[in-house]
Amino acid sequence: MTSIGKWIAAAAFAIGVAAMAAPAAQADEQDLLANATRTAYHMKHDPAFGQARQMLRGARAVLIVPKLVKGGFIFGAEGGDGVLLARTRHGWSAPAFYTMGGASFGFQAGLEQAEIVLLIMSDRALRAVERSQFKFGAGVGLTVVTASAGAEGATAPNLTGDIIVWTSATGAYGGLTLNGTVIKANDDTNSEFYGRPVTVPEILAGGVKGSGTGPLRAELASVK
């Protein structure tokens, strides 16, 4: 095969790989949206969410991480993908894709998997999360309140803050600490999903549309 022929074959192979990768990425994103929709449903019916449920109606935005995995003994790491949606004049926006990750030290028995919903209650909290990277406990001046499954303190009077965190976890590890956890926009995934480079503020302002986002938005809108 001539050098030109080899170049053409290599180019064709690269194009083929790209064509296969795009549908695969779309499938992953649709799976994430489906899982986020299930988490919104669980949140709506979980008694532990309690009084925080009504706060969703006044939230500026919501970040859903349907599967945050944390595991290990002595040293553990946590991470998961999520979606951020904001309230607009026409209902919930399309989702912006995010990742959540961090590390923790201490005794951890077994493996923990958690569903996490962050109710973003203030404009300053939304602006902080919209930035390229947000880190819990980094002196950003935001009040974060956690309402986890079985949390007896999750009552209306003390559920006030910039961010309300609802968690429902499984596994032998009994607690979930967000200090040091980083939330970061997944710009590559956002561009792939919407077919062009887009910013998180553009997505949350309702400036883009994406296929398969309707069920999640409808589930959030149905929370009473």
Buried (B, 14 or more C-beta within 10 A) or exposed (E): EEEEEEEEEEEEEEEEEEEEEEEEBBEBBBEBBBBBBBBBBBBBEBEBBBBBBEBBEEBBBBBBBBBBBBBBEEEBEBBBBBBBBBBEEEEBBBBBBBBBBBBBEEEBEEBBBBBBBBBBBBEBBBEBBBEEEBBBEEEBEBEBBBBBBEBEEBEEEEBEBBBBBBBBBEBEBEEBBBEBBBBBBBBEBBBBBBEEEBBBBBBBEBBBEBEBBEBBBEBBBEBE
